[in-house]
Amino acid sequence: MTAQPQATADPTDEVQEAPSPACVMSFNASDATGAGGVSGDVATIAAMGAHALPIITSILLRDTAEVFDHHPIDPDVVAEQARNVLEDITIAAWKVGFLGSAEAVGAVAEILSDYPDVPLVAYMPNLSWLEEDQQQAYLDAFRELVLPQTEVLIGSHQTLTDFLLPDWDADRPTSPRELAVAAAEHGANFVLVTSVLVTSGKSADQHLDNVLASPQGALTGEKFERFDASFIAAGDTLSAALAALLASGSELHTAVGESLAFLDQALDAGFRPGMGNVVPDRFFWALAPGEEEDGADGDNLTPDASGPRHIH
């Protein structure tokens, strides 16, 4: 009598895949310092519990103190990187950083327009290191093509003023609401303005304000105690964190508060790997061996944001 072969179980019948984390596609430059650009975005998005899909738009030649030059990636190559991934993976949010050139802005904007329901967090860095004609062409393209698709535009108070209200000549600084009105004229829904000088009250000269605003006014925000240090990639960190939280389903107000708290603690725990600026530590919450006493119960691994500044 011939033995009947026994059916082998299909491993996929018994093992169910764990649900995937929310995916965030980041368009940004390659930064060899590991501080900003796509490498910084990958670290931040991972720290927030999401998965990064990094699309390289330019190669920066820089150290931790300054940018020396950059080499934009061909716009068709930028688009092909993104299209190949988008045909395979469902994304839940976009993060747009430095796109390299006005032509790449157009290529990225075309991709964004195919996914109008995916929230876009756009970060405008200080581009004073670019040649004037390149900078102007880039800003014009970004204003015309990316802002109309932007949910939240992030940038420092001075950078957003120069970008959105370049002819501002009043004796006082622009307000977050005025910047939000200017952004809304180009289609952006909200602005998150960082490094707003606090000029009155007990916080004057000791804190910087960070304000989420719409054309109707300021909505929420958080004051940061001023650091005696200069940072690299703080804006990239904040924008990537916000994109990851929105991708994970957080409401905007909640996501802004959590991303600002995350940035404050990442800066507080920042480190100086070279001779230039301080790099945010996106994994400040991952305690090193021997520090378990600070979180002995395993449920409080986040440093106290009100504690002393301890950049190392």
C-alpha positions as CSV (number, residue, x, y, z in Angstrom):
1,M,0.0,0.0,0.0
2,T,1.4,3.3,-1.0
3,A,1.6,6.0,1.7
4,Q,-0.4,9.1,0.8
5,P,1.7,12.3,0.9
6,Q,0.6,14.6,3.6
7,A,-0.3,18.1,2.7
8,T,2.2,20.7,4.1
9,A,0.7,23.7,5.7
10,D,1.3,27.1,4.0
11,P,3.1,29.3,6.5
12,T,1.1,32.2,5.4
13,D,-2.1,30.5,6.6
14,E,-0.8,30.5,10.2
15,V,1.2,33.7,10.4
16,Q,-0.6,37.0,10.0
17,E,1.5,40.0,9.1
18,A,1.6,42.8,11.6
19,P,-0.1,46.0,10.4
20,S,2.3,48.3,8.6
21,P,3.1,51.7,10.1
22,A,1.8,54.8,8.4
23,C,4.1,55.8,5.4
24,V,5.4,59.3,4.8
25,M,7.1,60.2,1.6
26,S,9.8,62.8,2.1
27,F,11.2,64.9,-0.8
28,N,14.4,66.4,0.5
29,A,18.1,66.8,-0.2
30,S,20.9,64.3,0.8
31,D,22.8,65.7,3.7
32,A,26.0,63.8,4.4
33,T,26.2,65.2,8.0
34,G,23.1,63.1,8.8
35,A,21.6,66.1,10.5
36,G,19.0,67.2,8.0
37,G,17.7,66.3,4.6
38,V,16.3,62.8,3.9
39,S,18.6,61.3,6.6
40,G,17.2,63.6,9.2
41,D,13.6,62.9,8.0
42,V,14.1,59.2,8.1
43,A,15.3,59.4,11.7
44,T,12.5,61.7,12.8
45,I,9.7,59.8,11.1
46,A,11.0,56.5,12.5
47,A,11.1,58.1,16.0
48,M,7.5,59.1,15.6
49,G,6.5,55.5,14.8
50,A,5.9,55.9,11.0
51,H,7.9,54.7,8.0
52,A,9.8,57.1,5.8
53,L,10.0,56.9,2.0
54,P,12.9,59.2,1.2
55,I,13.2,60.8,-2.3
56,I,16.5,62.5,-2.9
57,T,16.1,65.8,-4.7
58,S,19.6,67.3,-4.4
59,I,23.0,66.5,-3.0
60,L,24.2,69.0,-0.5
61,L,27.9,69.7,0.0
62,R,28.1,70.9,3.6
63,D,29.4,70.4,7.1
64,T,27.6,71.1,10.4
65,A,28.3,74.8,10.1
66,E,27.4,75.8,6.5
67,V,26.3,74.7,3.0
68,F,29.1,75.1,0.4
69,D,27.3,73.9,-2.7
70,H,24.7,71.6,-4.0
71,H,24.0,69.4,-7.0
72,P,20.3,69.1,-8.0
73,I,19.0,65.7,-9.1
74,D,17.5,65.6,-12.6
75,P,13.7,66.3,-12.2
76,D,12.9,63.2,-14.2
77,V,15.0,61.1,-11.8
78,V,13.3,62.7,-8.8
79,A,9.9,61.9,-10.3
80,E,10.8,58.4,-11.2
81,Q,12.0,57.7,-7.7
82,A,8.6,58.7,-6.3
83,R,6.5,57.1,-9.0
84,N,8.1,53.7,-8.6
85,V,7.4,53.7,-4.8
86,L,3.9,55.2,-5.2
87,E,2.8,52.4,-7.5
88,D,3.7,49.9,-4.7
89,I,3.1,51.6,-1.4
90,T,0.1,53.6,0.0
91,I,1.2,56.8,1.7
92,A,-0.6,58.8,4.4
93,A,1.3,62.1,4.3
94,W,3.9,64.1,2.4
95,K,6.9,66.0,3.7
96,V,8.5,68.5,1.3
97,G,11.9,70.0,2.2
98,F,14.5,71.4,-0.2
99,L,13.7,70.3,-3.7
100,G,16.9,71.4,-5.4
101,S,15.8,73.4,-8.3
102,A,12.8,75.2,-9.8
103,E,12.4,72.4,-12.3
104,A,12.3,69.8,-9.6
105,V,9.6,71.9,-7.8
106,G,7.5,71.5,-10.9
107,A,8.1,67.7,-11.1
108,V,7.2,67.2,-7.4
109,A,4.2,69.4,-7.6
110,E,2.8,67.3,-10.5
111,I,3.1,64.2,-8.4
112,L,1.5,65.9,-5.4
113,S,-1.5,66.9,-7.5
114,D,-2.3,63.3,-8.3
115,Y,-2.9,62.7,-4.5
116,P,-5.0,65.7,-3.4
117,D,-6.3,63.9,-0.3
118,V,-2.9,63.2,1.2
119,P,-1.9,66.0,3.6
120,L,1.2,67.9,2.7
121,V,3.6,69.5,5.2
122,A,6.0,71.9,3.4
123,Y,9.1,73.2,5.0
124,M,10.8,76.4,3.7
125,P,14.4,76.5,4.9
126,N,16.7,79.5,4.8
127,L,18.1,79.5,1.2
128,S,20.4,82.5,1.5
129,W,23.3,80.3,0.5
130,L,21.9,79.9,-3.0
131,E,22.8,82.3,-5.8
132,E,20.2,85.1,-6.1
133,D,18.8,84.1,-9.4
134,Q,18.5,80.4,-8.4
135,Q,16.9,81.3,-5.1
136,Q,14.3,83.6,-6.8
137,A,13.4,81.0,-9.4
138,Y,13.0,78.4,-6.7
139,L,10.9,80.5,-4.4
140,D,8.6,81.6,-7.3
141,A,8.1,78.0,-8.4
142,F,7.4,76.9,-4.8
143,R,5.0,79.7,-4.2
144,E,3.1,79.0,-7.4
145,L,3.1,75.2,-7.5
146,V,3.6,73.8,-4.0
147,L,1.7,76.3,-1.7
148,P,-1.6,75.7,-3.4
149,Q,-1.4,72.0,-2.3
150,T,0.0,72.7,1.2
151,E,-1.9,71.9,4.4
152,V,0.8,73.4,6.7
153,L,3.7,75.6,5.7
154,I,6.6,75.6,8.2
155,G,9.5,78.0,8.5
156,S,11.2,80.4,10.8
157,H,9.6,83.8,11.3
158,Q,12.2,85.6,9.3
159,T,12.4,83.1,6.5
160,L,8.6,83.1,6.1
161,T,8.5,86.9,6.2
162,D,11.1,87.1,3.4
163,F,9.3,84.4,1.4
164,L,5.6,85.5,1.8
165,L,5.9,89.2,2.4
166,P,9.2,90.3,0.8
167,D,8.2,93.9,0.6
168,W,7.3,94.2,4.3
169,D,8.6,97.6,5.5
170,A,6.5,98.3,8.7
171,D,8.3,99.2,11.9
172,R,7.0,96.1,13.6
173,P,7.6,92.4,12.7
174,T,5.0,90.5,10.8
175,S,2.5,88.6,12.9
176,P,1.8,84.8,12.4
177,R,-1.7,85.7,11.2
178,E,-0.4,88.1,8.6
179,L,1.9,85.4,7.3
180,A,-1.0,83.0,7.3
181,V,-3.1,85.4,5.2
182,A,-0.2,85.8,2.7
183,A,0.2,82.0,2.5
184,A,-3.6,81.5,2.1
185,E,-3.5,83.9,-0.9
186,H,-1.4,81.2,-2.6
187,G,-3.5,78.3,-1.3
188,A,-1.8,77.1,1.9
189,N,-4.3,76.4,4.7
190,F,-2.0,77.0,7.7
191,V,1.4,78.3,8.7
192,L,3.5,77.1,11.6
193,V,5.8,80.0,12.3
194,T,8.9,79.2,14.5
195,S,11.4,81.4,16.3
196,V,9.0,84.3,16.9
197,L,10.7,86.7,19.2
198,V,8.8,87.3,22.5
199,T,9.1,91.0,23.1
200,S,6.8,91.6,26.1
201,G,5.9,90.0,29.4
202,K,7.9,87.7,31.6
203,S,9.0,85.7,28.6
204,A,10.6,88.6,26.8
205,D,14.2,87.9,25.6
206,Q,14.1,84.4,27.3
207,H,11.7,82.5,25.0
208,L,10.9,82.1,21.4
209,D,7.3,81.5,20.3
210,N,6.1,78.9,17.8
211,V,2.6,79.6,16.5
212,L,0.2,77.7,14.3
213,A,-2.0,80.2,12.5
214,S,-4.7,80.5,9.9
215,P,-6.0,83.6,8.2
216,Q,-8.4,84.0,11.1
217,G,-5.6,84.2,13.7
218,A,-3.3,82.2,15.9
219,L,-4.7,78.7,16.8
220,T,-2.1,77.1,19.0
221,G,1.6,77.1,19.8
222,E,4.3,76.7,22.3
223,K,7.1,78.9,23.7
224,F,10.6,77.5,23.8
225,E,13.2,78.6,26.3
226,R,16.1,80.1,24.3
227,F,19.2,77.9,23.8
228,D,22.7,79.2,24.0
229,A,23.5,77.2,20.8
230,S,22.8,77.2,17.1
231,F,21.2,74.1,15.6
232,I,21.1,72.4,12.2
233,A,17.9,70.9,10.9
234,A,15.5,72.0,13.6
235,G,12.9,72.9,10.9
236,D,13.4,69.6,9.1
237,T,12.9,67.8,12.4
238,L,9.7,69.7,13.2
239,S,8.1,69.3,9.8
240,A,9.0,65.6,9.5
241,A,7.5,65.0,13.0
242,L,4.3,66.8,12.1
243,A,3.9,64.9,8.8
244,A,4.4,61.6,10.6
245,L,1.8,62.4,13.3
246,L,-0.7,63.5,10.6
247,A,0.0,60.3,8.7
248,S,-0.8,58.3,11.9
249,G,-4.2,60.0,12.2
250,S,-3.6,62.8,14.7
251,E,-5.7,65.9,14.5
252,L,-3.8,69.0,13.4
253,H,-3.9,70.8,16.8
254,T,-2.8,67.7,18.7
255,A,-0.1,66.9,16.1
256,V,1.3,70.4,16.3
257,G,1.6,70.3,20.1
258,E,3.2,66.9,20.0
259,S,5.7,67.7,17.3
260,L,6.7,71.0,19.0
261,A,7.2,69.0,22.3
262,F,9.2,66.4,20.4
263,L,11.4,69.1,18.8
264,D,12.0,70.9,22.1
265,Q,13.2,67.7,23.7
266,A,15.3,66.7,20.7
267,L,17.1,70.1,20.8
268,D,17.5,69.8,24.6
269,A,19.3,66.5,24.1
270,G,21.1,67.7,21.0
271,F,24.8,66.8,20.4
272,R,27.7,68.4,18.5
273,P,29.4,65.8,16.4
274,G,31.8,68.2,14.7
275,M,33.0,71.8,15.0
276,G,29.8,73.4,13.8
277,N,26.2,73.5,14.9
278,V,24.3,71.2,17.3
279,V,22.3,68.2,15.8
280,P,18.9,67.4,17.3
281,D,18.8,64.0,19.0
282,R,15.6,62.4,17.6
283,F,16.0,59.4,19.8
284,F,16.3,61.2,23.1
285,W,13.7,58.9,24.6
286,A,15.8,55.8,24.0
287,L,17.6,55.5,27.4
288,A,21.1,54.2,27.4
289,P,22.1,51.3,29.6
290,G,22.4,52.4,33.2
291,E,19.8,55.1,32.9
292,E,16.8,52.8,33.6
293,E,16.2,54.4,37.0
294,D,14.7,57.4,35.2
295,G,12.1,55.1,33.8
296,A,12.1,52.1,36.1
297,D,8.5,51.2,35.4
298,G,9.0,51.3,31.7
299,D,6.1,53.8,31.2
300,N,7.9,57.1,31.4
301,L,10.8,57.2,29.0
302,T,10.4,60.8,27.9
303,P,12.6,63.4,29.5
304,D,11.0,66.3,31.4
305,A,10.8,69.1,28.9
306,S,10.9,71.6,31.8
307,G,14.3,70.4,33.0
308,P,17.7,72.0,32.5
309,R,19.1,72.4,29.1
310,H,21.8,69.7,28.6
311,I,23.2,69.9,25.1
312,H,26.3,67.8,25.0
